[in-house]
């Protein structure tokens, strides 16, 4: 199987800054265990968010720009950004990484091609790695395993679909996305990324959201000015925040400092 050539743009200093961003001090040699630690650390440190769309910021699918956003600017992103940047870190650490395209299910139907970007990491066997899908597996999934795989977030099954090697990825029996097996360069995701950031039909254009895996295994999410805490057992509590409280929540829960709220006219505190 062809793989993208290792990207050499992440310098040793850049690698160290990225590892500090996700709170990892010891990485070790490439292994399934080390990969799992890196994925979990990323999920706990870097939020899934679409704020750029609602702040009028461009989403630039360039490896250097993605890493700069997550590390230097201490922001998050959505799938193209999070998995695109994580691929750069993994490559710099000696992992063989390919970018895979997927179509996200909306009910029973999958979305458009390149709707989602996930990662294939090849070690002793191929692994599915995804830090850009919100609530998903905490640990890498065996790409060639067809039996259910246990994860703290549920049972994940990779079920063959059709005649072209696609896989339906299911969480607790519910389809999440349909995954292609062939690799693509990052540039091939730009057209759908542009649609996701500009089309009124895109779910990402409908409202600002920011979400992060909590230390206890639950999630904390800010949808507009609604703060949602989800416990590991799925219990939810919701709190409507005033503008100053929402800006403080971005800072305190996600490490994101803003001078105005995303969208809704960019309301500021005062």
Phi and psi in degrees as GROMACS dihedral restraints (atoms count N, CA, C in turn):
[ dihedral_restraints ]
;  ai    aj    ak    al  type     phi  dphi    fc
    3     4     5     6     1   -76.2    20    10
    4     5     6     7     1   146.7    20    10
    6     7     8     9     1  -129.5    20    10
    7     8     9    10     1   152.2    20    10
    9    10    11    12     1   -63.8    20    10
   10    11    12    13     1   145.8    20    10
   12    13    14    15     1   -63.6    20    10
   13    14    15    16     1   143.1    20    10
   15    16    17    18     1   -55.8    20    10
   16    17    18    19     1   133.0    20    10
   18    19    20    21     1   -84.7    20    10
   19    20    21    22     1   129.6    20    10
   21    22    23    24     1  -102.9    20    10
   22    23    24    25     1    13.6    20    10
   24    25    26    27     1   -77.3    20    10
   25    26    27    28     1   -19.7    20    10
   27    28    29    30     1   -85.8    20    10
   28    29    30    31     1   106.2    20    10
   30    31    32    33     1   -72.1    20    10
   31    32    33    34     1   167.0    20    10
   33    34    35    36     1   -56.0    20    10
   34    35    36    37     1   -39.8    20    10
   36    37    38    39     1   -66.1    20    10
   37    38    39    40     1   -39.3    20    10
   39    40    41    42     1   -65.4    20    10
   40    41    42    43     1   -39.9    20    10
   42    43    44    45     1   -62.2    20    10
   43    44    45    46     1   -44.4    20    10
   45    46    47    48     1   -63.4    20    10
   46    47    48    49     1   -39.7    20    10
   48    49    50    51     1   -66.2    20    10
   49    50    51    52     1   -39.2    20    10
   51    52    53    54     1   -64.9    20    10
   52    53    54    55     1   -45.3    20    10
   54    55    56    57     1   -62.9    20    10
   55    56    57    58     1   -37.8    20    10
   57    58    59    60     1   -64.8    20    10
   58    59    60    61     1   -36.6    20    10
   60    61    62    63     1   -59.0    20    10
   61    62    63    64     1   -36.7    20    10
   63    64    65    66     1  -101.2    20    10
   64    65    66    67     1     6.7    20    10
   66    67    68    69     1    72.8    20    10
   67    68    69    70     1    33.5    20    10
   69    70    71    72     1  -110.1    20    10
   70    71    72    73     1   123.1    20    10
   72    73    74    75     1   -99.3    20    10
   73    74    75    76     1   -38.9    20    10
   75    76    77    78     1  -117.5    20    10
   76    77    78    79     1   124.2    20    10
   78    79    80    81     1  -104.9    20    10
   79    80    81    82     1   -33.9    20    10
   81    82    83    84     1    71.6    20    10
   82    83    84    85     1  -178.2    20    10
   84    85    86    87     1   -80.0    20    10
   85    86    87    88     1   156.8    20    10
   87    88    89    90     1   -55.7    20    10
   88    89    90    91     1   127.8    20    10
   90    91    92    93     1  -161.4    20    10
   91    92    93    94     1   161.9    20    10
   93    94    95    96     1   -58.6    20    10
   94    95    96    97     1   -37.6    20    10
   96    97    98    99     1   -68.6    20    10
   97    98    99   100     1   -44.1    20    10
   99   100   101   102     1   -65.4    20    10
  100   101   102   103     1   -39.2    20    10
  102   103   104   105     1   -62.2    20    10
  103   104   105   106     1   -42.2    20    10
  105   106   107   108     1   -63.3    20    10
  106   107   108   109     1   -39.2    20    10
  108   109   110   111     1   -64.5    20    10
  109   110   111   112     1   -41.3    20    10
  111   112   113   114     1   -65.3    20    10
  112   113   114   115     1   -42.9    20    10
  114   115   116   117     1   -62.1    20    10
  115   116   117   118     1   -46.7    20    10
  117   118   119   120     1   -64.7    20    10
  118   119   120   121     1   -41.0    20    10
  120   121   122   123     1   -61.8    20    10
  121   122   123   124     1   -40.6    20    10
  123   124   125   126     1   -63.6    20    10
  124   125   126   127     1   -45.1    20    10
  126   127   128   129     1   -62.3    20    10
  127   128   129   130     1   -33.0    20    10
  129   130   131   132     1   -83.0    20    10
  130   131   132   133     1   -18.0    20    10
  132   133   134   135     1  -108.5    20    10
  133   134   135   136     1   -32.1    20    10
  135   136   137   138     1  -113.9    20    10
  136   137   138   139     1   115.8    20    10
  138   139   140   141     1   -74.6    20    10
  139   140   141   142     1   150.3    20    10
  141   142   143   144     1   -79.9    20    10
  142   143   144   145     1   117.9    20    10
  144   145   146   147     1  -152.7    20    10
  145   146   147   148     1   153.0    20    10
  147   148   149   150     1  -120.1    20    10
  148   149   150   151     1    31.3    20    10
  150   151   152   153     1   -65.8    20    10
  151   152   153   154     1   -30.9    20    10
  153   154   155   156     1   -57.2    20    10
  154   155   156   157     1   -38.5    20    10
  156   157   158   159     1   -59.8    20    10
  157   158   159   160     1   -36.1    20    10
  159   160   161   162     1   -99.0    20    10
  160   161   162   163     1     0.4    20    10
  162   163   164   165     1  -106.9    20    10
  163   164   165   166     1     0.5    20    10
  165   166   167   168     1    75.3    20    10
  166   167   168   169     1    22.6    20    10
  168   169   170   171     1   -94.6    20    10
  169   170   171   172     1   140.9    20    10
  171   172   173   174     1   -72.0    20    10
  172   173   174   175     1   146.7    20    10
  174   175   176   177     1  -100.7    20    10
  175   176   177   178     1   111.0    20    10
  177   178   179   180     1  -106.7    20    10
  178   179   180   181     1   113.0    20    10
  180   181   182   183     1   -85.8    20    10
  181   182   183   184     1    71.4    20    10
  183   184   185   186     1  -129.2    20    10
  184   185   186   187     1   133.0    20    10
  186   187   188   189     1   -53.0    20    10
  187   188   189   190     1   -44.5    20    10
  189   190   191   192     1   -64.6    20    10
  190   191   192   193     1   -40.6    20    10
  192   193   194   195     1   -67.1    20    10
  193   194   195   196     1   -37.5    20    10
  195   196   197   198     1   -65.6    20    10
  196   197   198   199     1   -46.6    20    10
  198   199   200   201     1   -65.4    20    10
  199   200   201   202     1   -40.1    20    10
  201   202   203   204     1   -61.0    20    10
  202   203   204   205     1   -40.2    20    10
  204   205   206   207     1   -64.6    20    10
  205   206   207   208     1   -47.5    20    10
  207   208   209   210     1   -72.4    20    10
  208   209   210   211     1   -37.0    20    10
  210   211   212   213     1   -96.2    20    10
  211   212   213   214     1   -60.6    20    10
  213   214   215   216     1   -69.3    20    10
  214   215   216   217     1   -40.9    20    10
  216   217   218   219     1   -90.2    20    10
  217   218   219   220     1    -7.9    20    10
  219   220   221   222     1    53.9    20    10
  220   221   222   223     1    46.4    20    10
  222   223   224   225     1  -107.6    20    10
  223   224   225   226     1  -178.7    20    10
  225   226   227   228     1  -113.9    20    10
  226   227   228   229     1  -143.2    20    10
  228   229   230   231     1   172.4    20    10
  229   230   231   232     1  -173.9    20    10
  231   232   233   234     1  -107.1    20    10
  232   233   234   235     1  -168.9    20    10
  234   235   236   237     1   -54.0    20    10
  235   236   237   238     1   -45.9    20    10
  237   238   239   240     1   -60.4    20    10
  238   239   240   241     1   -38.5    20    10
  240   241   242   243     1   -76.5    20    10
  241   242   243   244     1   -49.0    20    10
  243   244   245   246     1   -66.7    20    10
  244   245   246   247     1   -51.8    20    10
  246   247   248   249     1   -72.1    20    10
  247   248   249   250     1   -31.6    20    10
  249   250   251   252     1   -63.7    20    10
  250   251   252   253     1   -43.8    20    10
  252   253   254   255     1   -70.1    20    10
  253   254   255   256     1   -42.2    20    10
  255   256   257   258     1   -61.6    20    10
  256   257   258   259     1   -35.2    20    10
  258   259   260   261     1   -59.0    20    10
  259   260   261   262     1   -39.3    20    10
  261   262   263   264     1   -64.6    20    10
  262   263   264   265     1   -42.8    20    10
  264   265   266   267     1   -62.6    20    10
  265   266   267   268     1   -47.6    20    10
  267   268   269   270     1   -61.9    20    10
  268   269   270   271     1   -41.9    20    10
  270   271   272   273     1   -62.0    20    10
  271   272   273   274     1   -40.6    20    10
  273   274   275   276     1   -65.2    20    10
  274   275   276   277     1   -22.1    20    10
  276   277   278   279     1   -92.8    20    10
  277   278   279   280     1     2.9    20    10
  279   280   281   282     1    98.8    20    10
  280   281   282   283     1     7.5    20    10
  282   283   284   285     1   -83.5    20    10
  283   284   285   286     1   147.5    20    10
  285   286   287   288     1   -92.4    20    10
  286   287   288   289     1   118.0    20    10
  288   289   290   291     1  -126.7    20    10
  289   290   291   292     1   137.3    20    10
  291   292   293   294     1  -123.4    20    10
  292   293   294   295     1   148.1    20    10
  294   295   296   297     1   -93.2    20    10
  295   296   297   298     1   127.7    20    10
  297   298   299   300     1  -114.5    20    10
  298   299   300   301     1   142.9    20    10
  300   301   302   303     1   -96.7    20    10
  301   302   303   304     1   145.7    20    10
  303   304   305   306     1  -142.5    20    10
  304   305   306   307     1   160.8    20    10
  306   307   308   309     1  -117.0    20    10
  307   308   309   310     1   119.2    20    10
  309   310   311   312     1   -78.3    20    10
  310   311   312   313     1   134.5    20    10
  312   313   314   315     1   -75.9    20    10
  313   314   315   316     1   134.5    20    10
  315   316   317   318     1  -118.4    20    10
  316   317   318   319     1    92.9    20    10
  318   319   320   321     1    75.7    20    10
  319   320   321   322     1  -123.1    20    10
  321   322   323   324     1   -94.1    20    10
  322   323   324   325     1    -9.1    20    10
  324   325   326   327     1  -111.6    20    10
  325   326   327   328     1   136.0    20    10
  327   328   329   330     1   -78.0    20    10
  328   329   330   331     1   154.0    20    10
  330   331   332   333     1   -78.7    20    10
  331   332   333   334     1  -162.7    20    10
  333   334   335   336     1   -74.1    20    10
  334   335   336   337     1   161.5    20    10
  336   337   338   339     1   -57.6    20    10
  337   338   339   340     1   148.5    20    10
  339   340   341   342     1    62.7    20    10
  340   341   342   343     1    22.6    20    10
  342   343   344   345     1   -64.9    20    10
  343   344   345   346     1   -24.6    20    10
  345   346   347   348     1  -146.2    20    10
  346   347   348   349     1   148.9    20    10
  348   349   350   351     1  -117.0    20    10
  349   350   351   352     1   124.5    20    10
  351   352   353   354     1  -125.4    20    10
  352   353   354   355     1   175.2    20    10
  354   355   356   357     1  -121.0    20    10
  355   356   357   358     1   141.7    20    10
  357   358   359   360     1  -107.1    20    10
  358   359   360   361     1   127.5    20    10
  360   361   362   363     1  -120.1    20    10
  361   362   363   364     1   123.4    20    10
  363   364   365   366     1   -99.6    20    10
  364   365   366   367     1   118.8    20    10
  366   367   368   369     1  -121.3    20    10
  367   368   369   370     1  -123.0    20    10
  369   370   371   372     1   -69.1    20    10
  370   371   372   373     1   -21.8    20    10
  372   373   374   375     1  -150.7    20    10
  373   374   375   376     1   165.8    20    10
  375   376   377   378     1   -79.4    20    10
  376   377   378   379     1   141.7    20    10
  378   379   380   381     1  -124.4    20    10
  379   380   381   382     1   142.6    20    10
  381   382   383   384     1   -92.6    20    10
  382   383   384   385     1   121.3    20    10
  384   385   386   387     1  -121.0    20    10
  385   386   387   388     1   133.1    20    10
  387   388   389   390     1  -150.1    20    10
  388   389   390   391     1   110.2    20    10
  390   391   392   393     1  -110.2    20    10
  391   392   393   394     1    16.1    20    10
  393   394   395   396     1  -128.6    20    10
  394   395   396   397     1    31.3    20    10
  396   397   398   399     1  -125.9    20    10
  397   398   399   400     1    18.8    20    10
  399   400   401   402     1    69.0    20    10
  400   401   402   403     1  -132.4    20    10
  402   403   404   405     1   -73.8    20    10
  403   404   405   406     1   111.0    20    10
  405   406   407   408     1  -151.9    20    10
  406   407   408   409     1  -161.9    20    10
  408   409   410   411     1   -68.1    20    10
  409   410   411   412     1   138.3    20    10
  411   412   413   414     1   -75.1    20    10
  412   413   414   415     1   -28.8    20    10
  414   415   416   417     1  -115.1    20    10
  415   416   417   418     1   155.9    20    10
  417   418   419   420     1   -58.1    20    10
  418   419   420   421     1   150.5    20    10
  420   421   422   423     1  -111.9    20    10
  421   422   423   424     1   141.6    20    10
  423   424   425   426     1   -68.2    20    10
  424   425   426   427     1   119.7    20    10
  426   427   428   429     1   -71.7    20    10
  427   428   429   430     1   -27.8    20    10
  429   430   431   432     1   -97.7    20    10
  430   431   432   433     1     3.0    20    10
  432   433   434   435     1   -88.7    20    10
  433   434   435   436     1   133.8    20    10
  435   436   437   438     1  -108.3    20    10
  436   437   438   439     1   -12.9    20    10
  438   439   440   441     1   -78.9    20    10
  439   440   441   442     1   158.2    20    10
  441   442   443   444     1   -57.9    20    10
  442   443   444   445     1   140.2    20    10
  444   445   446   447     1  -113.1    20    10
  445   446   447   448     1   123.6    20    10
  447   448   449   450     1   -75.7    20    10
  448   449   450   451     1   137.9    20    10
  450   451   452   453     1  -146.4    20    10
  451   452   453   454     1   153.1    20    10
  453   454   455   456     1   -55.2    20    10
  454   455   456   457     1   -22.6    20    10
  456   457   458   459     1   -95.4    20    10
  457   458   459   460     1     1.4    20    10
  459   460   461   462     1   140.6    20    10
  460   461   462   463     1  -171.1    20    10
  462   463   464   465     1   -99.2    20    10
  463   464   465   466     1   123.9    20    10
  465   466   467   468     1  -109.9    20    10
  466   467   468   469     1   131.9    20    10
  468   469   470   471     1  -125.8    20    10
  469   470   471   472     1   133.1    20    10
  471   472   473   474     1  -106.6    20    10
  472   473   474   475     1   104.6    20    10
  474   475   476   477     1  -107.5    20    10
  475   476   477   478     1   127.2    20    10
  477   478   479   480     1   -59.5    20    10
  478   479   480   481     1   143.5    20    10
  480   481   482   483     1  -135.4    20    10
  481   482   483   484     1   133.1    20    10
  483   484   485   486     1    68.5    20    10
  484   485   486   487     1  -165.6    20    10
  486   487   488   489     1  -106.2    20    10
  487   488   489   490     1     9.2    20    10
  489   490   491   492     1  -117.8    20    10
  490   491   492   493     1    18.5    20    10
  492   493   494   495     1    80.8    20    10
  493   494   495   496     1    11.6    20    10
  495   496   497   498     1   -72.0    20    10
  496   497   498   499     1   157.9    20    10
  498   499   500   501     1  -128.8    20    10
  499   500   501   502     1   131.6    20    10
  501   502   503   504     1   -88.9    20    10
  502   503   504   505     1   122.4    20    10
  504   505   506   507     1   -96.5    20    10
  505   506   507   508     1   117.9    20    10
  507   508   509   510     1  -114.5    20    10
  508   509   510   511     1   141.5    20    10
  510   511   512   513     1  -116.1    20    10
  511   512   513   514     1   117.4    20    10
  513   514   515   516     1    51.9    20    10
  514   515   516   517     1    40.3    20    10
  516   517   518   519     1    83.5    20    10
  517   518   519   520     1    -5.9    20    10
  519   520   521   522     1  -100.8    20    10
  520   521   522   523     1   124.7    20    10
  522   523   524   525     1   -65.1    20    10
  523   524   525   526     1   133.0    20    10
  525   526   527   528     1  -101.8    20    10
  526   527   528   529     1   -52.7    20    10
  528   529   530   531     1  -156.2    20    10
  529   530   531   532     1   159.2    20    10
  531   532   533   534     1  -103.7    20    10
  532   533   534   535     1   118.5    20    10
  534   535   536   537     1  -104.3    20    10
  535   536   537   538     1   131.5    20    10
  537   538   539   540     1   -82.2    20    10
  538   539   540   541     1   152.0    20    10
  540   541   542   543     1   -94.6    20    10
  541   542   543   544     1   -20.3    20    10
  543   544   545   546     1   -80.3    20    10
  544   545   546   547     1   148.2    20    10
  546   547   548   549     1   -84.4    20    10
  547   548   549   550     1   156.4    20    10
  549   550   551   552     1  -133.7    20    10
  550   551   552   553     1   152.5    20    10
  552   553   554   555     1   -75.1    20    10
  553   554   555   556     1   157.5    20    10
  555   556   557   558     1   -57.5    20    10
  556   557   558   559     1   -34.7    20    10
  558   559   560   561     1   -60.0    20    10
  559   560   561   562     1   -27.9    20    10
  561   562   563   564     1   -70.0    20    10
  562   563   564   565     1   -14.1    20    10
  564   565   566   567     1   -90.9    20    10
  565   566   567   568     1    -5.5    20    10
  567   568   569   570     1   -66.4    20    10
  568   569   570   571     1   -39.1    20    10
  570   571   572   573     1   -64.7    20    10
  571   572   573   574     1   -47.0    20    10
  573   574   575   576     1   -69.8    20    10
  574   575   576   577     1   -34.1    20    10
  576   577   578   579     1   -60.4    20    10
  577   578   579   580     1   -42.9    20    10
  579   580   581   582     1   -60.8    20    10
  580   581   582   583     1   -42.6    20    10
  582   583   584   585     1   -62.9    20    10
  583   584   585   586     1   -43.6    20    10
  585   586   587   588     1   -61.1    20    10
  586   587   588   589     1   -32.3    20    10
  588   589   590   591     1   -90.1    20    10
  589   590   591   592     1   -13.4    20    10
  591   592   593   594     1  -122.2    20    10
  592   593   594   595     1   -27.1    20    10
  594   595   596   597     1   -77.2    20    10
  595   596   597   598     1   134.8    20    10
  597   598   599   600     1   -65.4    20    10
  598   599   600   601     1   -14.9    20    10
  600   601   602   603     1   -83.7    20    10
  601   602   603   604     1   -10.8    20    10
  603   604   605   606     1   -74.3    20    10
  604   605   606   607     1   133.9    20    10
  606   607   608   609     1   -62.9    20    10
  607   608   609   610     1   -26.6    20    10
  609   610   611   612     1   -73.7    20    10
  610   611   612   613     1   -20.7    20    10
  612   613   614   615     1   -86.3    20    10
  613   614   615   616     1    -6.4    20    10
  615   616   617   618     1   -84.1    20    10
  616   617   618   619     1   -19.8    20    10
  618   619   620   621     1   179.1    20    10
  619   620   621   622     1   156.3    20    10
  621   622   623   624     1   -80.4    20    10
  622   623   624   625     1   138.7    20    10
  624   625   626   627     1  -142.6    20    10
  625   626   627   628     1   149.1    20    10
  627   628   629   630     1  -147.5    20    10
  628   629   630   631     1   127.2    20    10
  630   631   632   633     1  -145.6    20    10
  631   632   633   634     1   145.0    20    10
  633   634   635   636     1  -145.9    20    10
  634   635   636   637     1   141.9    20    10
  636   637   638   639     1   -68.6    20    10
  637   638   639   640     1   125.7    20    10
  639   640   641   642     1   -83.7    20    10
  640   641   642   643     1   161.7    20    10
  642   643   644   645     1   -60.3    20    10
  643   644   645   646     1   -31.5    20    10
  645   646   647   648     1   -83.5    20    10
  646   647   648   649     1     1.9    20    10
  648   649   650   651     1    95.5    20    10
  649   650   651   652     1    -7.4    20    10
  651   652   653   654     1   -83.6    20    10
  652   653   654   655     1  -162.1    20    10
  654   655   656   657     1  -137.1    20    10
  655   656   657   658     1   153.8    20    10
  657   658   659   660     1  -124.0    20    10
  658   659   660   661     1   131.3    20    10
  660   661   662   663     1  -135.8    20    10
  661   662   663   664     1   140.5    20    10
  663   664   665   666     1  -119.0    20    10
  664   665   666   667     1   109.3    20    10
  666   667   668   669     1  -104.2    20    10
  667   668   669   670     1   105.4    20    10
  669   670   671   672     1    63.7    20    10
  670   671   672   673     1  -114.2    20    10
  672   673   674   675     1  -113.5    20    10
  673   674   675   676     1    18.1    20    10
  675   676   677   678     1  -102.1    20    10
  676   677   678   679     1   118.8    20    10
  678   679   680   681     1   -93.9    20    10
  679   680   681   682     1   123.4    20    10
  681   682   683   684     1  -118.6    20    10
  682   683   684   685     1   124.6    20    10
  684   685   686   687     1  -109.7    20    10
  685   686   687   688     1   123.4    20    10
  687   688   689   690     1  -113.7    20    10
  688   689   690   691     1   119.1    20    10
  690   691   692   693     1   -75.0    20    10
  691   692   693   694     1   163.0    20    10
  693   694   695   696     1   -56.0    20    10
  694   695   696   697     1   -29.0    20    10
  696   697   698   699     1   -85.8    20    10
  697   698   699   700     1     5.1    20    10
  699   700   701   702     1    93.5    20    10
  700   701   702   703     1    -5.7    20    10
  702   703   704   705     1   -65.6    20    10
  703   704   705   706     1   133.1    20    10
  705   706   707   708     1  -116.3    20    10
  706   707   708   709     1   143.2    20    10
  708   709   710   711     1  -126.9    20    10
  709   710   711   712     1   142.6    20    10
  711   712   713   714     1  -126.2    20    10
  712   713   714   715     1   144.3    20    10
  714   715   716   717     1  -140.3    20    10
  715   716   717   718     1   124.3    20    10
  717   718   719   720     1   -84.3    20    10
  718   719   720   721     1   126.0    20    10
  720   721   722   723     1  -106.3    20    10
  721   722   723   724     1   148.4    20    10
  723   724   725   726     1   -75.5    20    10
  724   725   726   727     1   167.4    20    10
  726   727   728   729     1   -56.9    20    10
  727   728   729   730     1   -49.9    20    10
  729   730   731   732     1   -61.3    20    10
  730   731   732   733     1   -35.2    20    10
  732   733   734   735     1   -68.6    20    10
  733   734   735   736     1   -38.1    20    10
  735   736   737   738     1   -66.2    20    10
  736   737   738   739     1   -41.6    20    10
  738   739   740   741     1   -62.9    20    10
  739   740   741   742     1   -39.3    20    10
  741   742   743   744     1   -66.2    20    10
  742   743   744   745     1   -36.1    20    10
  744   745   746   747     1   -65.6    20    10
  745   746   747   748     1   -40.1    20    10
  747   748   749   750     1   -58.0    20    10
  748   749   750   751     1   -42.3    20    10
  750   751   752   753     1   -72.0    20    10
  751   752   753   754     1   -48.3    20    10
  753   754   755   756     1   -75.6    20    10
  754   755   756   757     1   -36.9    20    10
  756   757   758   759     1   -94.6    20    10
  757   758   759   760     1   -28.6    20    10
  759   760   761   762     1  -121.3    20    10
  760   761   762   763     1    -4.8    20    10
  762   763   764   765     1    69.3    20    10
  763   764   765   766     1    23.6    20    10
  765   766   767   768     1  -109.4    20    10
  766   767   768   769     1   119.4    20    10
  768   769   770   771     1   -99.6    20    10
  769   770   771   772     1   119.0    20    10
  771   772   773   774     1  -124.1    20    10
  772   773   774   775     1   149.8    20    10
  774   775   776   777     1  -100.8    20    10
  775   776   777   778     1    -2.6    20    10
  777   778   779   780     1  -155.4    20    10
  778   779   780   781     1   157.7    20    10
  780   781   782   783     1   -76.5    20    10
  781   782   783   784     1   143.0    20    10
  783   784   785   786     1   -65.9    20    10
  784   785   786   787     1   136.4    20    10
  786   787   788   789     1    68.5    20    10
  787   788   789   790     1  -171.2    20    10
  789   790   791   792     1    51.0    20    10
  790   791   792   793     1    40.4    20    10
  792   793   794   795     1    78.7    20    10
  793   794   795   796     1     6.5    20    10
  795   796   797   798     1    61.8    20    10
  796   797   798   799     1    48.3    20    10
  798   799   800   801     1   -59.2    20    10
  799   800   801   802     1   140.4    20    10
  801   802   803   804     1  -112.5    20    10
  802   803   804   805     1   161.2    20    10
  804   805   806   807     1   -71.5    20    10
  805   806   807   808     1   148.5    20    10
